[in-house]
């Protein structure tokens, strides 16, 4: 059985594939951070929570998404 693109290695992304994967990653991170910011604003202004606790949660979510972005970006650029 022959692969459709026999000259390409498995797991190697083309330039267009890397660009699409990066854009998808960027969109995902932007949506997650946007939801976190919206949740912060709802908790602080809508429910009148103290600003400290939601801000700590916002920082934690931002740091986690930053690490996720670095990890996925490294996987994309090394393929």
C-alpha positions in Angstrom: 0.0 0.0 0.0 1.3 3.4 -0.9 0.7 6.6 1.0 -0.9 9.5 -0.9 2.2 11.6 -0.4 5.0 9.1 -0.2 7.7 11.8 -0.3 6.5 13.4 3.0 7.4 12.0 6.4 4.7 11.1 8.9 4.3 13.7 11.6 6.0 16.5 9.7 3.9 19.6 9.1 4.2 21.7 6.0 4.6 25.5 6.2 0.9 26.0 5.7 0.1 23.3 8.3 2.4 25.0 10.8 0.7 28.3 10.2 -2.8 26.8 10.6 -1.7 25.0 13.8 -0.3 28.2 15.2 -3.4 30.2 14.4 -5.6 27.6 16.0 -3.4 27.7 19.1 -3.5 31.5 19.2 -7.2 31.5 18.9 -7.6 28.9 21.6 -5.4 30.8 24.0 -7.2 34.1 23.2 -10.6 32.5 23.9 -9.5 31.0 27.2 -7.9 34.2 28.4 -11.0 36.2 27.3 -13.3 33.9 29.2 -11.1 34.3 32.3 -11.2 38.1 32.0 -14.9 38.0 31.6 -15.3 35.8 34.6 -13.1 38.2 36.6 -15.2 41.1 35.6 -18.5 39.3 36.5 -17.2 38.2 39.9 -15.8 41.7 40.8 -18.4 44.0 39.3 -21.5 41.8 39.0 -21.3 39.8 42.2 -19.3 42.4 44.2 -16.6 40.0 45.3 -13.4 41.3 46.8 -10.9 42.0 44.0 -8.0 39.9 45.4 -9.4 36.3 45.1 -10.6 36.6 41.4 -7.4 38.4 40.5 -5.3 35.5 41.9 -7.4 33.1 39.9 -7.0 35.3 36.8 -3.2 35.2 37.2 -3.2 31.4 37.7 -5.2 30.9 34.5 -3.0 33.3 32.5 0.2 31.5 33.7 -1.2 28.1 32.9 -2.3 29.2 29.4 1.2 30.8 28.9 2.9 27.5 29.7 0.4 25.7 27.4 1.2 28.1 24.6 4.9 27.6 25.0 4.6 23.8 25.0 2.3 23.7 22.0 4.3 26.3 20.0 7.5 24.3 20.7 5.8 21.1 19.4 4.6 23.0 16.3 8.0 24.5 15.4 10.0 21.4 16.0 8.0 19.2 13.6 
